[in-house]
Amino acid sequence: MEKMFWLGLVLGAVGGALLVANSYKARSLVKKSQAEVMQKVDQMMDERLASADEDKQEKKKK
């Protein structure tokens, strides 16, 4: 049962990679999605760094 799961997972990943590699529309969709995710991650990191700086400044004042 577990072997079938892993086999299906591997075959699905290979099939998806082949689909993206051979389809311009799918490849552009993947690139667009990656760019959106990276932009959101950058925003989250900027927010966390800003809040960490604010925390440090508050601790210095006390």
N, C-alpha and C positions, 0 to 999 in steps of 0.2 A: 504494500500500500504506500509506504513512504517512498519507495523507489519510483513508483508511478508519479507521485507528486513532483519529485525533483526532475524526472524526465520531462514532464509536462511544462515545468517552469523553464527548463533549459530550451526546449523546443519553442516555447512561446517567445523567449528572449531572442533566439536566433531568427525566428520568423519576423519579429518586429524589427530587428536590425536590418534584415534583408528588405523589408518593405520600405523602411525609411531610406535606405541606401539607393533604392531604385526608383523612388518616387520624389519628384521635385516638390510637389505640393506637400507631402508628408514631411520632407526634410525642412522646408521653410516653416512649417507649423512647429516643428520641434525647436528650431532655432529661435523662433518668436517666443515660444513658451519659456525656453531657457533664459532669454533676455529679461522677460518679465519676472521670473523667479529671482534672478540675480539682482534686479532693481529693488524688489521687495526686501531681499536679504540685506542689501546695502542700507536701505531705509531703517530697518530694524536695528542694525548694528549702530548706525548713527544715533538713533534714539537711546539705545543702551549706553553708549559712550557719553552722551550728553547727560543722562541721568546719573551716571557714575561720577562725572565731573561735579555735578551739583551736590552730590552726597559728600564728596571730598571737601568742597568749599564750606558746606554746612558744618562738617566736623572741625574744620580749622577755626571757624568762628566761635565754637563752643569751647 
